[in-house]
């Protein structure tokens, strides 16, 4: 085909109904995907760690095996363990009040210069007051499991990643570490090598040597325990004939962990359903003379949960165990919890103080979640494209015909063709065969819908709705991440806050929806409801994943919002009106900013007070003036001890009386007290929410229905507070002044 012929053919294609239809469909699908993403995805990217960005950015990538991390638990017994945040352990240097799980993540290793996609299978080694944590870390470059090690000198609150303790040419995991005759040994799982190996520490904890291959079998998740005069080796061999994956368990015994090992007469002691806990799930422990074994429930997904068994009989000839309660509360926040989808490994040991410490790994997504999302997403996109093609065929716009004689750029005889042209001929022949068959298949469908009839429009409308829905589903699964709204760490630590709201009986509908939503946010520790008026509800009426406490006040006053409450166990309080709904991600971003500036009021609604006398202005006006000097405390983080003591100081008494007189302005009063009652240079920080909905407008119980009158009252409050506490007009801060970009 000559160049002019090609140009004419291209012009005909561009003007054809088929091209216009396909171009329009492409534009529609692209616009739908973009609009859906704009409405549902957070516009704020996760912050990149400042230290060693070229190294740390390699780690913590989405992985089909999951996003495992490690948490610490304490208890008076191994059968009643609570997470570290329940013990109110504070760390001022990392702004963690209290420290919250997880305490070791892929970022812990990656930020230290050892990129990791996840950390799992944690084992403790206790040396005096120092805790060593050995764990599997997946290298994102080699996609292989290595054995990492971290150290803690403060009972597990802070961990320093020391490096890679063991790196072989094959996958390693489950680093079971133990003492024997004053030597430290490690028995990692290395079933890819086909045997079970024992390593001895040469220079603990980072240098090890191979001591012995103790069994030439590819055992999975093995441990050795000294019990009743013998050493017992528990492990699973899924390669054995008839073995059920994740459901098989065998035992060997010996007089030494170095062997030789003899098989138990009852082997395999388990070969059952994978949900029943046959596969080991960490270190066994002895409590009150009884031996306990943790096993994995792999029923719904790999590593779904842990089942605990008390060993009733363990001899060379017989083994029997009975299941007992694990003693750890199930996570209830779903994917917003670090272990919300699964947890599959536990190591519990007793400290010299008598207290028990345990480490457990957890994941917020099930096994294969990343792969599943991609498969579902692209399947949805493919189905949408097929429906577009089907609709085009039905209205006789798309024709599956390829006229070979018009498009084949060959003019010579076949005998004169060179190799490249021969290949082109074969390729075009295959295309001709494909399109001919598509044409035959689609022929019965051509023109079956008349777009000028009601039935035709109805069918096209159904196809249109299906295409839009499939496009949204595909966008959600491919580009929407794992669906979790995670907390943001600061200096390697997570923390928690108390959510406090003030309401009364007419707003109970708002409150129930509010509690159900915000209790699922990762960092919410407790919800305190300040009940101002009417018959209070029972806390059991709420669908909540965290404790709900109803604090009934003696009189209806807005000052009650800031009542000193010794029962609050966190330093941070989020004062949030019960009619404001925003995403958990917005809340978590606000919490991170507050942790960076705990002496300030950090909130989501900026306002500006300016003029002589001061006039109260909304956010739109503040943006036109380039800054703000007020943060509404109806949606703001604060240090409750600092803020509430300021509010109930003697100097604030007249201000509180003014709040009662107007039944308004309690938030303005607190802003004045922060500005003029301290030496702080800056007292407020703004965080932009992705979106926020005022639910009171749907229920008809909004407090400030007349906006103009509301603003007039607040301007009067400004005048009064200026007279009492000084001016705050100079305390003005511009938008988009922080590096995180969350104050745009």
ABEGO torsion letter per residue (X at the ends): XBAAAAAAAAAAAAABAAAAAAAAAAAAAAAAAAAAAAAABBABBBBBBABGAAAAAABGBBBAAEBBBBBBBBBABAABBBBAAAAGBBBAAAGBOBBBOBABBAAAAAAAGBBBABBBGBBBBBBEABBBBBBBBBBAAAGBBBBBBBBBAAGGABBBBAEBABBBABBBBGBBBBBBGGBBBBBBBAAAAGBBBBBBBABOAABBBBABBABBBBBBGBBBBBBGGBBBBBBBBAABBGBBBGABBBBBBBABAAOBBBBBAAOBABBBBAAAGABBAEBBBBBGGBBBBBBBBAAABBGABBBBBBBABBBAABBBBBBBBAGBBBBAAEAABAAAABBABBBBBBBAAGBBBBBBBBBABBBGAAAAAAAAAAAAAAAAAAAAAAAAAAAGABBBBBBAAAABBBABBAAABBAAAAAAAAAAAAAAAAAAAAAAAAAAABGABBAABAAAAAAAAAAAAAAAAAAAAAAAAAAAEAGBBBBBBBGGBBBBBBBBBBBBAAAAAAAAAAAAAAAABAABABBBBBBABEBBBBAAABBBABBBBBBBBABBBAAAAABBBAABABABBBBBBAABBBBAAAAAAAAAAAAABAABBBBABBBBBBEOBBBBBBAAAAAAAGBBABBBAABBBBBAAAAAAAAABAAAAAAAAAAAAAGBGAAAAAAAAAAAABABABABBBBBBABBBBAAAAAGABABABAAAAAAAAAAAAAAAAAAAEBAAABBBBBGABAAGAAX
